[in-house]
Amino acid sequence: MIRVLSLNLQHGLPGAGAGDGSAATGSLAGADISDPATARAVMRATAEQIAELAPDIIALQEVDLGQARSGRLHQAAFLAEELGMPTCRFSASYAGPVVGLRRRPLRTALSSPTDDVLGLLRAAVGAGPIGYGNALLSRFPVSGWHVKRLGRGASSVEKRGERAWDPRSYHVSTASQRVMVAATLEVPEGAGGPIRQLSVASTHLATRESMAARQLAAAWGALAGLPGPHLLVGDYNLSAEQVDVLGLGRTVGEGLTFPAAGPKRRIDHVLTDLWPTGPDGLPLTDEAAAADGSPLLRAVDWGTTSFIISDHVGTWVDLEPVG
């Protein structure tokens, strides 16, 4: 059995799961994570909550690297170290500060000054890489990393003033760049039955439905070409019904994930390969295999978990091979 967790970190900001100050974790409610020591305390407490779930694979979204608002922490690396997970990769959707000169990274890892067009200038003054994006963590070893840039949607214009002729009456919002980070994992014997390789990705899609649907198709197309069964995990900003109608794969697991304070929608998903069908058009379930001959996955258990941080509820799925 393989357990997969999806969690939108919301850059580690304490949320509804931090309580009102009365519970044991309540001391972190409203914590100022711009303070480095506080940021580490919050992320360490989050790691302890994640450890209770004991996931094998963690897909993270809205992850900060070196941002002032989150204590200059490399959040993905910090969580991986706290959880003892040897496989970790951060992939930036943009480089630069949240407020300021954001830019498209030359390479999404941001592990070297040359990954950012302004990286050498930052290094010259003793500053490290800075960015924001997604991450993938696992206790399984990795044989290959893959990144797919998903682009961004059109900008939107909102009228806020009464004077139609006055440019100051309008506010232009530019859409965020989106990215998928994927890994082909080597599954140890006994962990996944006959599965020896598994390709899994973390992504965060656009808030506009039409653009999110196009990004999802592009992400799945890139992931589907990698070895083994496939899992596309993350914050889709789409309902399960909106995902299913695209016919790309099967969503597995259930549970409302947004907003954390009284969830009303499930927009965080785990997508895996479609079942093959027989001559009658009905799904085959005996010895089911994907087109490349690798086993398919089915969910045997699932749930949602509220964390100290985030405006999302984490969602997890336990998977096993079919046949």
C-alpha positions in Angstrom: 0.0 0.0 0.0 1.2 3.5 -0.9 -0.2 6.6 1.0 -0.2 9.9 -0.9 -0.9 13.2 0.8 -1.7 16.5 -1.0 -1.4 19.8 1.0 -1.6 23.4 -0.1 0.8 25.0 2.4 -0.4 28.6 1.9 3.2 29.5 2.5 3.0 28.1 6.1 0.5 30.6 7.3 -1.4 29.4 10.5 -5.0 28.8 9.6 -8.2 27.4 11.0 -6.4 24.3 12.1 -4.3 26.3 14.6 -7.4 26.8 16.8 -8.3 29.9 18.8 -5.5 29.7 21.4 -7.2 27.3 23.8 -5.8 24.0 22.3 -2.3 22.6 22.6 -1.5 23.9 19.1 -3.4 27.1 19.7 -0.3 28.9 20.8 0.5 29.1 17.0 -2.8 30.8 16.1 -1.9 34.1 14.5 1.8 33.4 14.8 4.1 35.9 12.9 5.9 33.5 10.5 8.0 36.4 9.2 10.1 35.7 12.3 12.6 32.9 11.4 12.3 31.1 14.7 8.5 31.2 14.6 8.4 30.1 11.0 10.5 27.0 12.0 8.3 26.3 15.0 5.2 26.4 12.8 6.7 24.2 10.1 8.1 21.8 12.7 4.6 21.4 14.3 3.2 20.8 10.8 5.8 18.1 10.2 4.7 16.4 13.4 1.1 16.4 12.1 2.2 15.0 8.8 4.3 12.3 10.4 1.2 11.0 12.2 -0.3 10.3 8.8 2.9 8.5 7.7 2.6 9.3 4.0 5.0 7.7 1.5 4.6 10.6 -1.0 3.7 14.3 -0.3 2.6 16.8 -2.9 2.9 20.4 -1.7 1.6 23.6 -3.3 2.0 27.3 -2.5 5.5 26.6 -1.1 7.9 29.4 -0.2 11.6 29.5 -0.7 13.6 32.3 1.0 10.6 34.6 1.2 10.6 37.3 3.9 6.9 36.6 4.8 7.8 33.1 5.9 11.1 33.6 7.7 13.4 33.1 4.7 12.8 29.4 5.1 13.2 26.7 2.4 10.0 25.1 3.4 10.2 22.0 1.2 13.7 21.1 2.3 12.8 21.9 6.0 9.8 19.5 5.9 11.8 16.8 4.1 14.5 16.9 6.8 12.0 16.9 9.7 10.2 13.9 8.1 13.3 12.0 7.2 12.4 11.9 3.5 15.4 11.6 1.2 13.6 12.6 -1.9 12.7 16.3 -2.2 12.4 18.7 -5.1 11.1 22.3 -5.1 9.9 23.7 -8.4 9.4 27.5 -8.7 6.5 28.9 -10.7 8.2 32.2 -10.3 11.5 33.6 -8.9 11.7 36.7 -6.8 9.8 38.1 -3.8 6.0 37.8 -3.4 5.8 41.6 -3.5 8.3 43.1 -5.9 10.0 42.0 -9.1 8.7 38.6 -9.8 10.2 36.8 -12.8 10.2 33.5 -14.8 13.0 31.4 -13.5 15.6 30.1 -15.9 15.5 26.8 -14.1 12.7 26.0 -11.7 14.8 24.3 -9.0 16.4 27.6 -7.9 19.2 25.6 -6.4 21.9 27.7 -8.0 22.3 31.5 -8.6 22.3 30.8 -12.3 18.7 29.4 -12.1 17.4 33.0 -11.7 18.2 35.9 -14.1 19.0 38.0 -11.1 20.6 35.2 -9.1 24.2 36.3 -9.6 23.4 39.8 -8.4 21.7 38.4 -5.3 24.6 36.1 -4.6 27.0 39.0 -4.9 25.4 40.7 -1.9 25.2 37.5 0.0 21.5 36.7 -0.7 20.2 33.3 -1.6 17.6 32.2 -4.1 14.0 33.3 -3.6 10.8 32.0 -5.1 7.4 30.3 -4.8 5.9 27.1 -6.3 5.3 23.4 -5.7 7.2 20.6 -4.2 7.3 16.8 -4.1 8.6 14.8 -1.2 8.9 11.0 -0.8 10.5 8.3 1.3 11.1 6.4 -2.0 14.3 7.0 -4.0 13.9 8.8 -7.3 15.3 7.8 -10.7 14.4 10.9 -12.6 12.9 14.4 -12.1 10.7 16.1 -14.7 9.3 19.7 -14.8 6.4 21.0 -17.1 5.7 24.7 -17.3 2.0 25.2 -17.6 1.8 28.9 -18.5 -0.7 31.3 -17.2 -4.1 32.6 -18.2 -5.2 36.0 -19.4 -5.1 39.0 -17.1 -8.4 40.2 -15.7 -9.7 43.8 -15.3 -11.9 44.8 -12.4 -13.7 48.1 -12.4 -13.4 49.7 -8.9 -14.3 53.4 -9.7 -17.3 55.2 -11.1 -15.5 57.1 -13.8 -15.3 54.9 -16.9 -12.8 57.3 -18.6 -10.4 57.3 -15.6 -7.6 54.6 -15.7 -7.5 54.7 -11.9 -11.0 53.2 -11.9 -9.7 49.9 -13.1 -7.5 47.2 -11.4 -5.6 44.8 -13.6 -4.8 41.4 -12.1 -2.2 39.3 -13.9 -2.5 35.5 -13.7 0.2 33.5 -11.9 2.6 31.2 -13.8 1.9 27.5 -13.1 4.2 24.5 -13.0 4.2 20.8 -12.5 7.1 18.9 -10.8 7.1 15.2 -11.4 9.3 12.3 -10.2 9.7 8.7 -11.3 10.1 6.9 -8.0 11.7 3.5 -7.4 9.2 1.6 -5.2 10.9 -0.8 -2.8 9.8 -4.4 -2.8 6.8 -5.0 -0.6 5.7 -1.4 -0.6 3.7 -1.4 -3.8 3.2 -5.1 -4.7 4.2 -5.7 -8.3 4.9 -1.9 -8.8 8.6 -1.2 -9.2 8.3 2.3 -10.7 5.7 5.0 -10.1 5.5 8.5 -11.7 3.9 11.1 -9.5 3.6 14.9 -9.8 2.6 17.9 -7.8 0.8 20.8 -9.4 -1.3 23.9 -8.7 -3.7 25.1 -11.5 -5.2 28.4 -12.4 -8.3 29.8 -10.6 -10.1 30.3 -13.9 -11.9 27.0 -14.9 -11.1 27.1 -18.6 -7.4 27.7 -18.1 -7.2 25.1 -15.3 -8.7 22.6 -17.6 -6.1 23.3 -20.3 -3.3 23.2 -17.8 -4.6 19.9 -16.4 -4.6 18.3 -19.9 -1.0 19.5 -20.5 0.2 18.3 -17.1 -1.4 14.9 -17.6 -0.1 14.5 -21.1 3.4 15.1 -19.8 3.1 12.8 -16.9 1.5 10.0 -18.8 4.6 9.5 -20.9 6.7 8.6 -17.8 7.2 5.0 -16.6 4.8 3.0 -14.3 1.4 4.0 -13.0 0.7 7.7 -12.8 -0.5 10.1 -10.1 -1.2 13.8 -10.6 -1.7 15.3 -7.2 -2.5 18.8 -6.1 -4.7 21.9 -6.0 -6.6 21.9 -9.3 -9.1 24.7 -8.4 -11.6 22.4 -10.1 -14.3 20.1 -8.7 -14.2 16.4 -9.1 -17.1 16.6 -11.6 -15.1 19.2 -13.7 -12.1 16.9 -13.7 -14.0 13.8 -14.5 -15.7 15.3 -17.6 -12.3 15.9 -19.2 -11.8 12.1 -19.4 -8.1 12.2 -18.6 -8.0 9.8 -15.7 -9.7 8.7 -12.6 -10.0 10.8 -9.5 -9.5 8.7 -6.3 -10.4 9.6 -2.7 -13.1 11.8 -1.3 -13.6 14.6 1.2 -14.1 18.4 1.1 -10.8 20.4 1.1 -11.7 24.1 0.9 -11.9 26.4 2.7 -10.3 25.0 5.9 -12.8 26.8 8.1 -15.9 24.8 7.1 -14.9 23.1 3.9 -17.6 23.3 1.1 -15.7 22.0 -2.0 -13.2 19.5 -3.0 -10.6 21.2 -5.2 -7.5 19.1 -4.2 -7.3 15.8 -6.1 -5.4 12.7 -6.8 -5.7 11.6 -10.5 -4.6 8.3 -11.7 -4.8 6.1 -14.9 -8.2 5.2 -16.5 -9.4 1.6 -16.4 -9.2 -0.2 -19.7 -12.6 -1.3 -21.1 -13.8 -4.5 -22.8 -15.8 -5.0 -26.0 -19.0 -4.1 -24.1 -17.5 -0.7 -23.1 -17.5 -1.6 -19.4 -14.4 -1.3 -17.3 -12.2 -4.3 -16.9 -11.1 -5.0 -13.3 -9.4 -8.4 -13.4 -5.7 -8.1 -13.9 -6.2 -4.5 -15.1 -3.2 -2.9 -16.6 -2.5 0.4 -18.2 -1.5 0.8 -21.9 2.1 0.3 -21.1 1.5 -2.9 -19.2 2.0 -1.5 -15.7 -0.5 -2.2 -13.0 -3.3 0.2 -12.3 -4.0 1.6 -8.9 -7.1 1.6 -6.8 -8.0 3.5 -3.6 -8.5 1.3 -0.6 -8.9 4.1 2.0 -8.9 7.9 2.0 -9.7 10.9 4.1 -9.0 14.6 4.9 -6.9 16.1 7.7 -6.9 19.7 9.1 -3.4 21.1 9.7 -2.1 24.0 11.8 -1.4 25.9 8.6 -3.2 26.7 5.4 -6.7 27.7 4.2 -6.9 24.2 2.7 -7.6 20.8 4.4 -5.1 18.2 3.4 -6.4 15.1 1.5 -4.8 11.7 1.5 -5.4 8.4 -0.3 -4.1 4.9 0.3 -3.4 3.1 -3.0 -2.7 -0.5 -4.0 -2.2 -2.2 -7.4 -5.1 -4.0 -9.1 -4.6 -7.6 -10.1 
